[in-house]
Amino acid sequence: MQVKTLLAGAAIAAAFAIPLQAYAEQAGGTMRVYHRGTPPSGSIHEEATSSTVMPYMSVFNNLVMYDQAVAKNSLDSIVPDLATDWSWDESKTKLTFKLRSGVKWHDGKPFTAKDVQCTWDMLQGKTKARMRKNPRKSWYWNLDKVTADSDTQATFHMKQPQPALLALLASGYSPVYPCHVSPKKMRTNPIGTGPFKFVALKQNESIKFVKNEDYWKEGRPYLDAIDWTIIKSRSTRILAFVADEFDLTFTADVSVPLLKDVKEQAPNAVCHKVTTNVSTNLIVNRDAPPFDNEQVRKAMAIAMDRSAFIKILSNGENQLGGAMLPPPSGGWGMPAEVLAKAPGYGEPDEDVAKAQAMMKAAGYGPDNRLAVKVSTRNIAIYRDPAVILLDQLKAIYIDAELEVIESSNWHATVARKDYQVGLNLTGVGVDDPDVVFFENYACGSQRNYTGYCSQEMMELFKKQSSMTDQDARRKLVWEIDSRLQGDVARPMIDHRVGATCAQPRVQGLTVMVNSSYNGWRFEDIWLKK
């Protein structure tokens, strides 16, 4: 077995290569962060939103994690966490982790390999204790079982080789849960091994965390506490940040147009404008007539003027792309010449004319318009593009009414397909096709909100997953992505660019450029006094 400890060594070497700071890290203080709304729960494994991950990631540890000081997540930036090292067997179907000893859960009980086994047994639905929601069960389609070989060793047994498994396990969406705590309790009072302990949540008011004084990583965290204040109005919360009432904004909450205002009013603020790996997309309930008609779905997909969305929402900075985040931030997205051949990415006027013909063939037209509800989440970054969508659909004889769904109910609503048409944002936990394809397009996945299902595509998903030649894999991924756009599986509008802003006293923060879900451990953050 070849032990993969080189990455950890490289990280240490890189640390020594960085010049010493002019000032040392300072312990103490409470970091104040604003939140856009009450999280649906505190259980990361049961939710599919940064509203849960950003505040609660600090409660937990993973087996491995993305280096919190490296902006672009990749296999090369994965470092040890609860695992000290890891190795694949010769068949590349067994991944074994050596675990830390002496680690304790926040309630004082010891962490062992049994907790690792229990976590992934629960994700696979093998345990008596069941999660209410399981949005990432599809991530582990290839996992046969996890064994606790001893208290300090766990092995993942795969059905076929899957090089990206390590990338999935490094996500902020992949914490280890305690065997002895029920899923119900994890939703309301989560217990972890991480640098901060959950204290309390007050609906629509606040979430509070305090330092874990018994954290296994010596010298961490630096902060004494993190206080989150829930403010639903984006303008109100951004004004509060500008007035220095907060140290940090919610992730990517500052849109490109708003960033100019923030910098004018708070010129010392440090704002990180990045691609977020969150796409704006159209979801259509294929089971609800008339959207069971492929021509209606295709007409809606090709009629959207994506360039208009991008210009209005981001002053032209959001990016065109398919399912995968486009380069250079994304490692797997279609290049421009491939994307241009996909339906809906041609000349807007020509595409609208094609869409009108499709709608007429389906029985609609100027004198027989289709009335629909377009549902979206009650957050500004959802509502804003939804308004544009309503206006554009008029050109193809669709009169749409906006239906706003409470933020904490949005994912449950679309998961049970309680909608006709939706303006959705899809956040990608890991910039890898194994996440995007199996989570959003695989038959039976809870996050496959449109109900798209193709056995032929499922075989291609599995084929690319097992490939070790990453260049060859990338070309197959482009082919798959292009076909998904042609199948109108989940039509993409754009890939968002947004800013996360901090006061200059916030030190040690790195904002990821290809995921909004993996950089919020907060153990290395400190406040300059």
N, C-alpha and C positions, 0 to 999 in steps of 0.2 A: 504494500500500500504506500502510495506516495503522499506524504504529509504536506498539506498546503499551509506551511507557516511562513512562506516567503513574503506574503502580503503584509503580515504583521511586522516583519523585519524591515520591509521597505518603508512602512509608515513611521517606524522609529527613526530610521535613517533620515527620512525627510524632515522630521522634527528637529534633528540636530543641524540640518542644513539651513534652517531659518535663523536669521540674526536674532539675538536676544532683544526683547522689547525694552524700551526705555523705562518702563514701569512694570512692576510685578502685579499679578492678579490680586485683587482685593476681595476678601470674603465679607459677607454680610449684605443686608439690605433686602428689600422686597421689590421685585420687578412688577410693574403695573402694565397689563396688557388689556386691550379691549377686544371683545368678541362680538360677532355679528348676530348672534342669536343663541338661545338655549340649545345645547347639544341634545340629540335624541336619546342618548344614554352615555355612560362612561365606559362601555364595553367596546373596545376597538374592534374585536373580532366580529361583533354583531352589526357594525355600522359601516357606511360607505361614504364618509364625508370628512373633510378636514375639520369640520366643526367639532368632531370628537377627537380626531388624531392629534391636532395641534396642541390642545391643552393636556390631553391624557397620556401622550407618549412619554412624558416625564415620569409617569408612575411605574413604567415597566422597563424590562430589558428583553432583548432578543437573544438568540443563540449567537448570531453575528449581526453586524450593522454596517451601514454606510458611514465612512469616516465623516464626522460632523464638520470637519474643517475643509472638505473637498467639495466644490460646488457641483460637479457633474458626477452623478451616480454611475458606476460601472463595476464590473467584476474586479477591476484593479483597485477600487476604493473600498472594498469590504475588509473590515477589521474584526478582531475577536470581541465578543461581549460576554455572555454567560458561557460560551464555549471558548476554550483557550486555543484550540487548533482543530483541524478537520482533515479528512482524507477520503478519497474515493478508492474503491476496490478496482481490480483489473477490468471487470466487466462494465464499469462506470454506472452500475445500478445500485450501489450501496454507498451511502455517504455517512461517515462516522464522525461524531463530535466528542472530543474530550471536554468535560465540564469542570467548572470551578467548584472547589469544595469550600465550605464555610459560609456560603451565601445564604441569607435569611430573607424570608418574606416579611412584609411590613408588620405582620402580626406575630413575628418571632419564630415561626416554624421554618425548618430547613428546606432549602431548594435541593431537589435531586432530579435524576433522569426520569423518574416517574412523572414529574410535572410536565416534562417535554412530551412524553408518551401520551399523557392525558389530554394535553392541549390539542395535538393533531388527531387523536382518536375522536375528540369532540367535534373537530372541524369536519371529520369524515362521517359523522353521525353514528359512531360506534359505541358511544357511551349512553348510559341511562339518563344522565343529565344532558338535556338538550338546549341548544341556543334558540332563542326566539326567531332570530334571523341569522343567515349564514351566507353573506354575500360573496365570500371568497372560497367557498367549498370547491368551486370549479378550478381554482389554482392547483388543487392537489388531485386532479384526475389521474395522474400517473403514479401516485403514492400507493403502494401496496399496504405498508404498515410501518410503524415506528416501534422499535424495541428499546427497552431500558436494559442495557447489557450489564450495568452495575449502577451504583449511585452516581458515578461520575462519568458515565459513557452512554450515549444514545446513538442509535443508527436508524437512518431513513432508508427503507427498502423500496426501490422503484421498479415499475413494470418494464420500462425501457430507459435507455440513457436519456438524461435531461440536464445538460450543462447549466441551464439557467436556474435550476432549483436554488442554488446558493443566493442568487440575486433576489429571488422571491422571499427567502428567509431573512434577508437583510432589510426588508422594507419596514417602515413604521407601522404597517398593517400586520406585522407578524410577531407580536410579543408572545412570550411564554406566560401561560396562566397557571395559577396554583390549583393542584388537584383537589384540595380540601375546601375550596370556596365555590359555591354554586353559581351558575350563570346569572340567576336572578340577582344575587348580591353584587356580582361584578358590574351589573348595569347601574346600580345605585351607590355602591360603596366599594369601588375596585381596589383590590389588593395586588401589589406588585413587589418587585425587588429593586425598583428604580430609585433614582436620586431624590424624588419628591413623593410625599404621601398625600393622598387625597384627604381633604378636611370636610368640605361641604359644598353643595350646590343649592342655590336659591333660584327657582324658576324666574327667568327674565330679569335677574338681578346680578348674580355673581357666581364664580367658582373659585375656590381657594385651595392652595396646596402649600405644604410646609416641607422644609428640608428633612430628608431621611438621615438622622444623626448616626445611623448604623449602616450606612451605605458601604458596600463592599469595595468600592473604588476609593482608595485613600485620597483625601484632600478635595473630594467632590461631594456635592456640588458647592459652588461658591455662594450662591444666593441663600438667604434664610427662608424665603417664601416667594410664591408667585400668586398675585391676585388678578383675576380676570373680571372685568366689568362688562355686562351684556348690554349693548346699545343697538337696537334694531335699525335705527336711521343711520344710513351711511354718512350723510352730511354732518349729522350731529357728532358722530364718533370721530370723524376726521377733524372737525373743528376742535374737539376736545384734545386730540393729539397735538394739533398745532399750538394749543394753549398750554402745552406741557403737562397735561393731566395724566398722560400715559407715556411709558417708556418705549412701547412697541405696538405696532398695528397688527391686526389680523393678517394672515398670509395673503399676499396679492390683492388686498382689499382696495388699494389705491390704483384706480384705473389710469391709463396713460393720459387722458385729458385732465383728470384731477391732480396728477402728479405735478403739473406746472403750478397749480394753485398752492399745493403744499410747499413746494420749494420757494415760492415767493413769500409765503407767510412764515415759514420756518426754515430759513436758509441754511441753518446748521444741521438740519435733519439728515441722516444718512439713509438714503433710499436705494433699494436694490431692485432694479427693473429687470425682470427675467421672463423667459418663457416658462410657463407653469406646468406644462403637460396636462392642461385642462382644455378639452375641446368643447366648443359650442356645437350642438347637433340637433337634428330633427328626429324625434321618435314617433312612430306611427303604429297604432294598435292594429295589427294585421287581422285580428279576429273580429273587429268591429266594422260592419259594412258602413260606407262603401269602400273602406280601406283594405278590404280583402281583395279588391281589384288592383292588380299590379300596375295597370296603366295610371290609376289615380295616384298611387304612391310615387311612381316615376315622374309624373308631371310635377308634383310638389318638389321633388328632389332637384330636378334640373331647372326649375323656374327661379330658384333662389339666386339673387345677385350677391354672391359672396364678397365681391370687392366692395360693394356698398356697405355691407355689414362691417367690414374691416375699417373702412374709412370713417364711418360714423362712430363706431365704438372705441376705436383706438388710434385715431388720427393716422391710420394706415399701417400700424405696427403689428397688429395681430397677423398670424401667418396662415396661408393656405396649406392644406394638407389633407391626407386621408385619415385612416384610423390611427396610424403611428405618427408621433411627433416628428415634424420635418427637420432635416438637417439645417444648421450645424449642431444645434443643441440636442436634437434627437439622433440616435444612432441607427434607426431602422426605417425612417420615413422615406416615401417615394421622392426621388429627385424631380425637379420641375418638369423635365421632358416626359417622364412617365405619368406624372399627375395630370398633365394637360390632356391626355388621351381618355381620362375617366369622364363619365357622364356628368354634366353640370359644371364642368370647368372650362367650357368654351366661351364663345361670345354671348353675353347676356341676352341681347335682343333675339338672336337666333334660337337660344335655348327656350326663351319664353314662347316663341312662335311654335316650337315643337311641343311644349307643354300644353298650350292651348288646343292643339290638334288632338292630343291624347285625351284631354278632358272632354272635348266634343265627342270623341269616339266612345267615351264612357257615359254619354248622355247629358253632359252639362254644357252650359254656354251662357251668353249674355242674358238670355231670357229664362234660364233655369240654373240659377246659381246654387252652389252647395254651401249650406250653413253648418259650421263646425265650432266646437270649443277647442281652443288651444290652451292647454294647461301648462303652468310653470311654477317654479318654486318662488316663494315670497322673499326673494333676495334681489338686490339691485342688479347684480351681474347676470341674473336670469331674466328679470323683467325687461331690462333695456333691449336685449336682442329680440325678445318675444314681441315687443311693439313693432319692431322693424319687420318681423316675419308676417304679422297680421297685414301690414300694408302691402307687402310684396305678393301675398297670396291673392289679393284682389285682382291682379292681372290675369289670373287663370280661373276666374269665376268662382272663387272661394271667399265667402264672407265669414270671417272668423271673429269669435268673441273670446276675450282673454279670461281664463279662469286661474286665479292665484291660489296656490296651495300652501298652507302653513309650512314653514321651513322644516320643522322636525318631523312632519308627516310625508314629505315629498317622496323619499325613496320607497317607503312602504306603499304609497299610493300607486306609483308606476310599476313596482314589482308585482302587484296583484292585477296589473293591467286595467286599473280603474281610470282610464283616460281614452280619448279619441286620438288627438294629436298633441304632442308635447314639445316644448322648447326646453332642451335639457343641456346640462353641462356634465361631461364625463371626465372625472379626474383619474389619472393613471398612477397607481401606486408604485410601479416600477417600469422604467423605460425598456420593456422587453416584450416581444410578440407573445410569449407564453401567458403573460398577464392580459394583454389587450384582447387577443383572440379568444381565449378560453373564458374570460370573465364576461365579455360583452357580446360574443357572437356564437358561443357554443350551445348546442341543443340542450335545453333544460337548465341553463345557468340562471340563478336568481337575478343576476344583473343584466341578463339579455332581455331588456324591457320591451323590445318589439316582437319577440317570439320568432325571430329568424332562425331557421334550422335547415342545414344542408349537410347530408352525410358525406357528400364528396368533399366539401370544405373541411369537415371534421377530420377527414383523413389527411388533408394537406396541413391542418393545424398540427397534427401529431408528427407528420413527417419533418416539418421545419424544427419542431421541438427537439428532435433527437440528433440533429445535425451538429457535428463538431467543427466543420469548416464554416466559419462565420461569414465569409464572403459569399459562399454559395448559399448559405442560409438567407442572407440579406436579399439576394435576387429572388428567391422563392417567396420571401415575405412581401416584396414589392408586387409580385404577381397576385398573391392572396389579397393584399390590400386593394389593388385595382379591381379585382373581381367583387369584393365586398361593396365597393362603391357602385359597380354596375348592377348588383343585386338589390340596391337600395336597402341594405341591411340596417344602417343607421347613418343617414346622410350627414356628412360633416359640413359645417359652415366655416369655422376657422379654429385656430389654436391660439389661446389667449396669451397675451403679455400683460403682466401686472406688476405692481411694486409693493414691497413690504418695507415700511419705514421705521427707523429707530432713532431715538435721541442719541446724541454723540456720546453720552456716558455709557451706553450699552456696548460692552466689549465681548469679543469671542463669538459673534454671530456670523454664520455663513448661510446664505440663502441658496438653496439648490436650484439649478437651471433646468432640470428635466424631471422634477417631481415636487409637488407641494406637500408631500406626505412623509418625508423621511428625515427632515432636518430639525426636529423639535424636541430633542432629548433635554436640552437646556442645562446639562450638567457642567458645560464649559463656559456658560455665560456669567459675566460679572459686571458690576456697576462701578464705574470710575468715580471716585469721590472727589 
